[in-house]
Amino acid sequence: MKKTIGILLIVLTFGCANRNLNQKRIYIQDENLFGELKNGIPEKDTLIEIKNGKLLSVGKVAVSKNGTSVMKFGNWKNYNENGILKSKGEYKIGKYVDCGVGGIEQMFYHYKTGIWEFYNNKGETELKLEFIPKEHFIDTRCDGGDKMLFGIIEKVPSEYYGKVNSDLIYELQKVEYNESYQNTIAIPLNGKAYITRKDN
């Protein structure tokens, strides 16, 4: 009986040890940079005004453990050089996984969602377009890539035919943000996301 219990304990000990050795452990750098994102909204934020001598934009950005970021979310208003409202709508924050020199890292970006209104130079409504979040595959430096959400214009109301063409849709769906060290542009095209980065 003692031999049976001893053998059983040895089998259980080594069986459990082998199972734990075979488990994959993954550490993702900056995974919770903005806390837990709930529906594209970070835990902490701040309201900012972007100015270049004149008011250009007003809205919220995510605050990370490193301070204020460039990741827009919530309602934003953008103004032209004369201070007239140019567009307003909502952003959400998305993320995907990439592999870098330091290992696996979480990459963040913002995208348009919901109804956006665009105005002419007189401040009159020119367009109202809906941006629907859709997943797009992105090739990353990790095997298998990942997916990104983009706000996609699926339908153009008939009253905008002639005003809204493929070039405008391309510009409106594009995601662009400028960090201190680089400018990033992400473009959705045929179910795939394409990213270009340029050092500042």
C-alpha positions in Angstrom: 0.0 0.0 0.0 2.8 2.4 0.9 4.5 1.6 -2.4 1.3 2.4 -4.4 0.8 5.7 -2.6 4.5 6.6 -3.2 4.3 5.8 -6.9 1.1 7.7 -7.2 2.6 10.8 -5.6 5.7 10.6 -7.9 3.5 10.3 -11.0 1.2 13.2 -9.9 4.2 15.4 -9.0 6.0 14.9 -12.3 2.8 14.9 -14.3 1.9 18.3 -12.9 5.4 19.6 -13.3 5.6 18.7 -17.0 2.2 20.3 -17.7 3.4 23.6 -16.1 6.7 23.5 -18.0 4.8 23.2 -21.3 2.5 26.2 -20.7 3.3 29.3 -22.8 3.9 32.5 -20.8 3.6 35.7 -22.7 4.5 39.1 -21.5 3.1 42.0 -23.5 4.9 45.3 -23.1 2.6 48.2 -22.3 -0.5 46.0 -22.4 -2.3 48.1 -19.9 -0.7 51.5 -20.8 -4.1 53.2 -20.5 -5.6 50.9 -18.0 -8.3 48.5 -19.1 -9.9 49.8 -22.3 -13.7 49.4 -22.1 -15.4 49.8 -25.5 -12.4 51.9 -26.7 -12.5 54.2 -23.7 -9.4 54.5 -21.3 -9.6 54.6 -17.5 -8.0 58.1 -17.3 -8.3 61.1 -19.7 -7.9 64.8 -20.0 -9.6 67.5 -22.1 -7.1 69.3 -24.4 -7.1 72.2 -26.9 -4.8 71.9 -29.8 -3.6 75.4 -30.9 -1.3 76.8 -33.4 -1.9 80.4 -32.7 -5.6 79.7 -33.1 -7.9 77.0 -31.8 -7.7 73.9 -34.1 -9.3 71.1 -32.1 -10.9 70.3 -28.7 -11.4 66.9 -27.2 -10.2 64.2 -24.8 -7.0 62.2 -25.0 -6.0 59.1 -22.9 -3.7 59.6 -20.0 -1.2 56.8 -19.5 1.2 55.9 -16.7 3.7 58.0 -18.7 1.5 61.1 -18.9 -0.8 62.6 -21.6 -0.9 60.8 -24.9 -1.9 61.6 -28.4 -4.7 59.0 -28.4 -8.0 60.7 -29.0 -11.3 59.4 -27.8 -14.8 60.6 -27.1 -16.3 63.7 -28.8 -14.0 66.0 -30.8 -14.5 69.3 -32.6 -12.0 70.4 -35.3 -11.8 74.0 -36.6 -10.4 75.6 -39.7 -7.7 78.3 -39.8 -10.5 81.0 -39.4 -11.9 79.3 -36.2 -15.0 78.0 -38.0 -16.1 74.5 -37.1 -14.8 72.0 -39.7 -15.9 68.6 -38.3 -17.2 66.9 -35.1 -17.6 63.3 -34.1 -16.4 60.6 -31.8 -13.1 58.6 -31.6 -12.4 55.4 -29.9 -9.0 53.8 -29.0 -8.0 50.5 -30.5 -5.0 48.2 -30.0 -3.1 45.4 -31.7 0.0 43.3 -30.9 3.4 43.8 -32.6 6.7 42.2 -31.9 9.8 44.4 -31.4 13.3 44.2 -30.2 12.1 44.2 -26.6 9.5 41.5 -27.2 5.8 41.6 -27.7 4.3 45.0 -27.4 0.8 46.5 -27.4 0.3 49.2 -30.1 -2.5 51.8 -29.6 -4.3 54.1 -32.1 -7.6 56.0 -32.4 -10.3 55.7 -35.1 -13.5 57.4 -36.0 -16.8 55.9 -35.0 -20.5 56.8 -35.2 -22.0 59.8 -37.0 -19.5 62.5 -38.0 -20.6 65.9 -39.3 -18.4 67.9 -41.7 -18.9 71.6 -42.4 -18.1 74.1 -45.2 -16.1 77.3 -44.7 -19.3 79.1 -43.6 -19.9 76.6 -40.8 -22.9 75.0 -42.6 -23.4 71.3 -42.5 -22.0 69.8 -45.7 -21.9 66.0 -44.9 -23.1 63.6 -42.3 -21.4 60.2 -42.6 -21.5 57.1 -40.3 -18.3 55.3 -39.5 -18.9 51.7 -38.5 -16.0 49.9 -36.7 -14.8 46.9 -38.8 -11.9 44.6 -38.2 -9.0 44.6 -40.7 -6.0 42.2 -40.7 -2.6 43.8 -40.2 0.7 42.2 -40.9 2.9 42.7 -37.9 6.4 41.5 -37.0 4.6 38.7 -35.0 3.7 35.4 -36.6 0.1 35.5 -37.8 -0.3 39.3 -37.5 -3.3 40.8 -35.7 -6.5 42.7 -36.3 -7.2 46.4 -36.1 -10.6 48.2 -35.9 -11.2 51.1 -38.3 -14.3 53.3 -38.7 -15.5 52.4 -42.2 -18.0 54.4 -44.3 -20.2 51.6 -45.6 -23.0 53.7 -47.1 -23.0 57.1 -48.7 -26.4 58.8 -48.6 -27.7 59.5 -52.2 -27.8 63.3 -51.6 -24.0 63.2 -51.3 -23.3 61.5 -54.7 -20.9 63.8 -56.5 -19.6 65.2 -53.2 -18.2 62.0 -51.7 -15.8 60.1 -53.9 -13.2 57.4 -53.2 -10.4 59.9 -52.6 -12.5 61.6 -49.8 -13.5 58.3 -48.3 -9.8 57.3 -48.2 -8.9 60.5 -46.4 -11.7 60.3 -43.9 -11.1 56.6 -42.9 -7.4 57.2 -42.6 -5.9 57.2 -39.0 -3.1 59.6 -38.4 -1.3 60.7 -35.2 1.9 62.4 -34.5 4.0 61.5 -31.5 7.2 63.3 -30.5 9.4 60.7 -32.2 7.3 59.7 -35.3 4.3 60.3 -37.4 2.0 57.3 -38.0 -0.6 56.8 -40.7 -2.8 53.7 -40.8 -5.1 53.0 -43.8 -7.8 50.4 -44.2 -8.0 48.8 -47.7 -9.9 45.6 -48.8 -10.0 44.1 -45.3 -6.3 44.8 -44.6 -4.6 47.5 -42.6 -1.5 49.3 -43.9 0.7 51.3 -41.6 3.5 53.7 -42.4 5.7 55.4 -39.9 8.0 58.3 -40.5 10.6 59.5 -37.9 10.2 63.2 -36.9 
